[in-house]
Amino acid sequence: RVRLKNARILGDNNARNGADRLVSGTEIQTKYCSTAARSVGAAFDGQNGQYRYMGNNGPMQLEVPRDQYAGAVETMRNKIREGKVPGVTDPAEASRLIRRGHLTYTQARNITRFG
């Protein structure tokens, strides 16, 4: 059975702090770094430490590599506790903000390497 979603690429316009994709009305920012902490940390401003990717309906979902999902959710929970995600106060919302990617970090790296 094939599952289709309405997806559109948005990140090709290089808008500052804009979404990479729009999937079924959900804005998604993608971060694939070597560790879960780095993947989540890349979504926060280096100056004030606040979450950078705010959409029309609050914070955008952050897609991380499949193998980093659990660590990324825990890192996001800590950021929410520290008050670094505007409009979100409940650490349980971290699992809604983090999206598990289809690929592991190693798979994504190999695809980009050998293209």
One Martini backbone bead per residue (centre of mass of N, CA, C, O) as a GRO file, in nm:
protein
  115
    1ARG     BB    1   0.096   0.036   0.023
    2VAL     BB    2   0.047   0.373  -0.056
    3ARG     BB    3   0.181   0.672   0.090
    4LEU     BB    4   0.054   0.996   0.055
    5LYS     BB    5   0.186   1.330   0.042
    6ASN     BB    6   0.172   1.673   0.069
    7ALA     BB    7   0.458   1.809  -0.093
    8ARG     BB    8   0.694   2.092  -0.040
    9ILE     BB    9   0.946   2.289  -0.146
   10LEU     BB   10   1.106   2.579   0.028
   11GLY     BB   11   1.439   2.600   0.062
   12ASP     BB   12   1.519   2.730  -0.234
   13ASN     BB   13   1.502   3.053  -0.127
   14ASN     BB   14   1.674   3.126   0.138
   15ALA     BB   15   1.514   3.182   0.382
   16ARG     BB   16   1.525   3.309   0.681
   17ASN     BB   17   1.420   3.071   0.893
   18GLY     BB   18   1.301   2.865   0.702
   19ALA     BB   19   1.151   2.624   0.549
   20ASP     BB   20   1.209   2.327   0.368
   21ARG     BB   21   0.914   2.205   0.421
   22LEU     BB   22   0.575   2.102   0.310
   23VAL     BB   23   0.364   1.876   0.501
   24SER     BB   24   0.046   1.876   0.527
   25GLY     BB   25   0.090   2.186   0.656
   26THR     BB   26   0.384   2.124   0.766
   27GLU     BB   27   0.656   2.270   0.893
   28ILE     BB   28   1.003   2.186   0.793
   29GLN     BB   29   1.312   2.131   0.954
   30THR     BB   30   1.643   2.026   0.859
   31LYS     BB   31   1.880   1.826   1.070
   32TYR     BB   32   2.211   1.686   0.989
   33CYS     BB   33   2.410   1.563   1.236
   34SER     BB   34   2.636   1.372   1.426
   35THR     BB   35   2.441   1.464   1.662
   36ALA     BB   36   2.169   1.531   1.847
   37ALA     BB   37   2.269   1.796   1.977
   38ARG     BB   38   2.353   1.928   1.705
   39SER     BB   39   2.085   1.914   1.556
   40VAL     BB   40   1.933   2.088   1.763
   41GLY     BB   41   2.139   2.326   1.802
   42ALA     BB   42   2.108   2.433   1.498
   43ALA     BB   43   1.809   2.566   1.583
   44PHE     BB   44   1.978   2.773   1.747
   45ASP     BB   45   2.079   3.065   1.850
   46GLY     BB   46   2.399   3.195   1.911
   47GLN     BB   47   2.324   3.449   2.084
   48ASN     BB   48   2.030   3.371   2.258
   49GLY     BB   49   1.921   3.053   2.224
   50GLN     BB   50   1.686   3.057   2.036
   51TYR     BB   51   1.445   2.947   1.848
   52ARG     BB   52   1.439   2.999   1.490
   53TYR     BB   53   1.175   2.815   1.391
   54MET     BB   54   0.908   3.005   1.301
   55GLY     BB   55   0.580   2.983   1.232
   56ASN     BB   56   0.243   3.034   1.197
   57ASN     BB   57   0.202   2.787   1.441
   58GLY     BB   58   0.483   2.814   1.545
   59PRO     BB   59   0.690   2.581   1.584
   60MET     BB   60   0.878   2.396   1.398
   61GLN     BB   61   0.963   2.116   1.276
   62LEU     BB   62   1.232   1.879   1.352
   63GLU     BB   63   1.447   1.705   1.152
   64VAL     BB   64   1.603   1.394   1.223
   65PRO     BB   65   1.777   1.138   1.248
   66ARG     BB   66   1.670   0.827   1.321
   67ASP     BB   67   1.914   0.761   1.537
   68GLN     BB   68   1.847   1.057   1.705
   69TYR     BB   69   1.564   1.091   1.829
   70ALA     BB   70   1.583   1.042   2.138
   71GLY     BB   71   1.805   1.257   2.192
   72ALA     BB   72   1.648   1.499   2.068
   73VAL     BB   73   1.410   1.499   2.261
   74GLU     BB   74   1.576   1.546   2.519
   75THR     BB   75   1.707   1.811   2.429
   76MET     BB   76   1.437   1.964   2.384
   77ARG     BB   77   1.334   1.943   2.670
   78ASN     BB   78   1.561   2.114   2.793
   79LYS     BB   79   1.504   2.371   2.626
   80ILE     BB   80   1.218   2.412   2.733
   81ARG     BB   81   1.294   2.437   3.035
   82GLU     BB   82   1.484   2.697   2.960
   83GLY     BB   83   1.306   2.882   2.752
   84LYS     BB   84   1.398   2.847   2.420
   85VAL     BB   85   1.081   2.803   2.332
   86PRO     BB   86   0.854   2.977   2.195
   87GLY     BB   87   0.532   2.886   2.326
   88VAL     BB   88   0.683   2.659   2.511
   89THR     BB   89   0.641   2.470   2.836
   90ASP     BB   90   0.610   2.167   2.759
   91PRO     BB   91   0.825   1.897   2.741
   92ALA     BB   92   0.623   1.698   2.587
   93GLU     BB   93   0.643   1.861   2.307
   94ALA     BB   94   0.907   1.746   2.183
   95SER     BB   95   0.777   1.505   2.017
   96ARG     BB   96   0.632   1.714   1.820
   97LEU     BB   97   0.893   1.878   1.719
   98ILE     BB   98   1.016   1.603   1.659
   99ARG     BB   99   1.136   1.438   1.363
  100ARG     BB  100   1.163   1.139   1.212
  101GLY     BB  101   1.363   1.025   0.994
  102HIS     BB  102   1.434   0.802   0.724
  103LEU     BB  103   1.736   0.845   0.799
  104THR     BB  104   2.040   0.806   0.877
  105TYR     BB  105   2.331   0.960   0.904
  106THR     BB  106   2.496   0.759   0.733
  107GLN     BB  107   2.308   0.744   0.491
  108ALA     BB  108   2.310   1.047   0.420
  109ARG     BB  109   2.615   1.068   0.381
  110ASN     BB  110   2.637   0.855   0.152
  111ILE     BB  111   2.449   0.992  -0.051
  112THR     BB  112   2.616   1.260  -0.073
  113ARG     BB  113   2.884   1.128  -0.156
  114PHE     BB  114   2.754   0.934  -0.410
  115GLY     BB  115   2.468   1.053  -0.533
   0.00000   0.00000   0.00000
